Amino acid sequence: MDLISSIVSLTFIAQVIRLMTPFYLGASAANFSERGGVINISIEGFMNLSAFSFAVFSIATGSILLGFIMAIAINLLFSLLFAYFTVKLKLDQIVTGVGFNLLSAGITKFLMVYIFKSSSNTERFEGLPDLNFFESIPILGSIFSDYITIFTFALIFISGFVLFKTRFGLRLRSAGENPWAAESLGVNVRKYKVYGILISGFLSALAGMWLASNQNSYSDGMIAGRGYIALAAMIIGKWKPVNIFFACLMFSAFEALEISLQVSGTDIPAQLIQMLPYLITVLVLIGFIGKTRPPAADGVPY
Amino acid sequence: MNLKTKINLISVSVSLVITLLIFSLIILLIGQNPAGILSIILNDVFATGYGMGQTLFKATSLIFCACGLAICFHVALFNIGAEGQLNAGSFVIALVAVYFADLPFPIVFLFCLVSGFIVSGIFGLIPAYIKIKKDVSEVITTIMFNFIILALVNFFLLDFFAVKSTMRTEKISENFMLTKLSDFMPFFSGSSLNVSFILALAVAVISYILIYKTKFGYELRAVGFNKTASKFIGLNVNKITLIAFFAGAGLTSLSGINFIFGYKGFYEMGFSSNIGFTAIAVALLAKNNPIGIIFSSLLFSILEYGGLSVNQQVPKEIMLVVQGVIILAILSVDKIVNNYFERRL
């Protein structure tokens, strides 16, 4: 198959936009937390946990809806715990994040073996229902075939609106920029930090569920670094919803390229393509996009 | 005993007790008897020479890696890239040992030590350099470099150096293999424990002296404690940071020596099984003190080997949960205990 023609095809573009979903959800998750001043490097772990709990509860109860609700509930609990450590106890956010990633991987690996007697993957399940509304429209139909992707597109505008046009957003950002000033103006800084982390947990739950739904099962290691890519997309996008969207598009384009390269069987080694998003992240951070400025009090325990 | 040591001891023991409770709770929940499981673990690890040897063998790699990380952490920067760094160095170590098979052992071994150290070190140096020059968070770059290095090593391994239809390099010469400790201590017979363990103890002691008893270590800790003040008193903060990251990342390559020269004789994809991340927890538990790292490495390797020995009753993956719990327990208990003493003083 001709690689060039496969890349410029509409199916490829549709693929890129679809694959953007988990990246954008993860990056927004990280962004809401960091706008409130809490660095959350455990997006990877959050996504992993929700993908797993979605699969487990969907399979166990036979109801996708219950699986969906349980996955969100468990992620919110996990975020509350994260908030307890980072906001209440004011522990180092990076180390806590590393701990949560380890814990999430541990819990899922352990329960996988315990429940499914397999260390690789769960049985198949149906996944989220398709959305048939756009089916008749050729390209849109294949892009907007599920609810979460639609929500992700809406999220670009919702998060921009919430962060920059509402009182909630202003207060959240004030907690991340200058918590001392915010507190002196009567903002309950810690409460807003916790809200930011909870939103982070909710959005990463959606990301994890989309991934599990996409392959109709949960498998060990299926997040495959997407949570970290999402963090990179947030930084490259300079903590701004629209810019983050374009950064995510770039990363999903690489993923789609990797898939079509594997299908077309070219000589370009797959490992080098897999490496590209990470290498580009580093190069971009070093200086092809100008200075990035995180929220001023990002990572500072308050 | 001064107050600081007392606080540390209290918080370490309290968090270990909490971890033990959570561990027992999980085991109860899946319908097993915690005491029984615990006794199997302790029995397997401590009552047999093989078990003890395997535990110490696993501890060896952790000690190397965690000591390296401790040096990085002392300048108050994160290094989440040990997994990548140690793989890069170990891969080069295996290749050097294979391609210079004709030279005498001491020269080859030295060559391997130096080349592995430099390669791993460079991958620590790059994120530190980027941090200094461009103020890009080392957390992100070290994570990214994990993926970059693993993909690169994978590429070079599979496309150029791997033995056909395997994921490993050629075996190094049999004469190069390090002596197993069981050769002069039959007690350990059957286990992979080798002289690297003694090297690991030496590295821990040397790192301890370097960090706490030398001028460089003093400067290192000063930079970690207060960067601005260090600059003010005339320390070259950037240079110290770069040296710490080079040396720290370089040390992680020694875990490859333990695996390649001490055990398998080749580099294998995935040999490190996440010790680069486990070592973060090990160093944290020991508060970045290399002598403490010897003990926390032992604890983590007991967990890992113990997991294998109870796999019949409880999935061995429970130990991954325990590792996560330990990190969070030590972090939070330490904070709470410190707050308590601060209030009383």
Chai-1 contact restraints between the chains, C-beta under 6 A:
chainA,res_idxA,chainB,res_idxB,connection_type,confidence,min_distance_angstrom,max_distance_angstrom,comment,restraint_id
A,L89,B,S332,contact,1.0,0.0,6.0,A-B,restraint_1
A,L89,B,K335,contact,1.0,0.0,6.0,A-B,restraint_2
A,L91,B,L331,contact,1.0,0.0,6.0,A-B,restraint_3
A,L91,B,K335,contact,1.0,0.0,6.0,A-B,restraint_4
A,I94,B,F78,contact,1.0,0.0,6.0,A-B,restraint_5
A,I94,B,V139,contact,1.0,0.0,6.0,A-B,restraint_6
A,V98,B,I280,contact,1.0,0.0,6.0,A-B,restraint_7
A,G99,B,G324,contact,1.0,0.0,6.0,A-B,restraint_8
A,G99,B,I327,contact,1.0,0.0,6.0,A-B,restraint_9
A,G99,B,L328,contact,1.0,0.0,6.0,A-B,restraint_10
A,L102,B,Q323,contact,1.0,0.0,6.0,A-B,restraint_11
A,L102,B,G324,contact,1.0,0.0,6.0,A-B,restraint_12
A,L103,B,G324,contact,1.0,0.0,6.0,A-B,restraint_13
A,G106,B,L320,contact,1.0,0.0,6.0,A-B,restraint_14
A,G106,B,V321,contact,1.0,0.0,6.0,A-B,restraint_15
A,G106,B,G324,contact,1.0,0.0,6.0,A-B,restraint_16
A,I107,B,V321,contact,1.0,0.0,6.0,A-B,restraint_17
A,K109,B,E317,contact,1.0,0.0,6.0,A-B,restraint_18
A,K109,B,L320,contact,1.0,0.0,6.0,A-B,restraint_19
A,F110,B,P315,contact,1.0,0.0,6.0,A-B,restraint_20
A,F110,B,E317,contact,1.0,0.0,6.0,A-B,restraint_21
A,F110,B,I318,contact,1.0,0.0,6.0,A-B,restraint_22
A,F110,B,V321,contact,1.0,0.0,6.0,A-B,restraint_23
A,V113,B,P315,contact,1.0,0.0,6.0,A-B,restraint_24
A,V113,B,E317,contact,1.0,0.0,6.0,A-B,restraint_25
A,Y114,B,P315,contact,1.0,0.0,6.0,A-B,restraint_26
A,G225,B,F147,contact,1.0,0.0,6.0,A-B,restraint_27
A,Y228,B,I143,contact,1.0,0.0,6.0,A-B,restraint_28
A,P269,B,F155,contact,1.0,0.0,6.0,A-B,restraint_29
A,Q271,B,A151,contact,1.0,0.0,6.0,A-B,restraint_30
A,Q271,B,N154,contact,1.0,0.0,6.0,A-B,restraint_31
A,Q271,B,F155,contact,1.0,0.0,6.0,A-B,restraint_32
A,L272,B,F155,contact,1.0,0.0,6.0,A-B,restraint_33
A,Q274,B,A151,contact,1.0,0.0,6.0,A-B,restraint_34
A,M275,B,I148,contact,1.0,0.0,6.0,A-B,restraint_35
A,M275,B,A151,contact,1.0,0.0,6.0,A-B,restraint_36
A,Y278,B,M144,contact,1.0,0.0,6.0,A-B,restraint_37
A,Y278,B,F147,contact,1.0,0.0,6.0,A-B,restraint_38
A,Y278,B,I148,contact,1.0,0.0,6.0,A-B,restraint_39
A,L279,B,I148,contact,1.0,0.0,6.0,A-B,restraint_40
A,T281,B,M144,contact,1.0,0.0,6.0,A-B,restraint_41
A,V282,B,T141,contact,1.0,0.0,6.0,A-B,restraint_42
A,V282,B,M144,contact,1.0,0.0,6.0,A-B,restraint_43
A,L285,B,V136,contact,1.0,0.0,6.0,A-B,restraint_44
A,I286,B,I130,contact,1.0,0.0,6.0,A-B,restraint_45
A,I286,B,K134,contact,1.0,0.0,6.0,A-B,restraint_46
